[in-house]
Amino acid sequence: MINTIFTVVIVTYNRISELKKTLGLYEEMIYCPEKLIIVNNASSDETESYLENWKMKESYFKKEVITTIENLGGAGGFSLGITSALNTDCDFIFLADDDAYPDRDVFLKLDEFYRNCDVKNEIVGMCTKNINSGNIDCMHRRRVRKNWIVFKEENIDRNEYLKSDFEVDEFSFVGAAIKRDIVKEIGVPLKKYFIYFDDSEYSLRLRKKGRIICVTDAIMNHNTKPSKKRWGYYYAVRNRLDMVKRHGSKMNYKYYVLLSYMKYCSLLAFFVKWKSLDFINMCKQAIEDSKKENFGISEKYPPGKEIR
């Protein structure tokens, strides 16, 4: 018997071929979600016209398409989609990227675990095992180790994936199922982050309310390579600092500010790793903007900005 209801939120931007494959896989589920909500982040390819036709086709699930007038980034897109999902009668809101391909039984496996677990009332979220090019992608599921000075995020060891399930502190928005009732309490992801660490910050907020469990039989396939776009460091450095400020101690925050200057802006960092004054200046700006709480899209470092 299956009785856990899922609403799916997918954010897409200019990846029409990946989106088509993804939506086709949701049509082939052993157990389908109640509804799919697609947030089209102002794509400039044929995504909008494709989705207009897609939502008219009969499916096993309900469909909703939200097209924004500007690119809100992953943070803004998921914030918008989750807000809409709150209007459904689901138990969990399931988040995924447009290039994250679910196994046919992903919702069946999540449902089986949730129905049969002994700590149902303590669970606030579940997440999948993520596979990248045939290997477990450990960076998507993490634990946080804190002491009086250090705030450190550590990837889950591969050996833990041999278990049927394990607890995590952080997850990415690739195969993350969030209990709808808890979303009502903690709100939605911080859209002001635009991109990067919105999922980490949100899962830490969620973790304070209960347990997040990775169900290893539930699988998403996400064949991606690390981004080489240097402009992204602006948002990663800025937002991670804010995340530590929100979820760590004052000493954790002061330590990480110092660490960020040393890692990204010092002479040693320049000569050993980055070898670019433009990059160093961008990271300095990111740290200062985080301290001053200047968020959103940076006018000086917008997406696509070329940084040597």
PyMOL commands that set and color helices and strands:
alter all, ss='L'
color gray80, all
select helices_A, chain A and resi 16-27+47-54+73-85+106-116+120-122+138-140+158-162+180-186+191-193+198-207+232-247+250-265+267-274+277-291
alter helices_A, ss='H'
color red, helices_A
select strands_A, chain A and resi 6-12+35-40+62-67+92-97+101-102+123-132+135-136+141-146+151-155+165-168+170-171+176-179+211-221
alter strands_A, ss='S'
color yellow, strands_A
deselect
rebuild
show_as cartoon
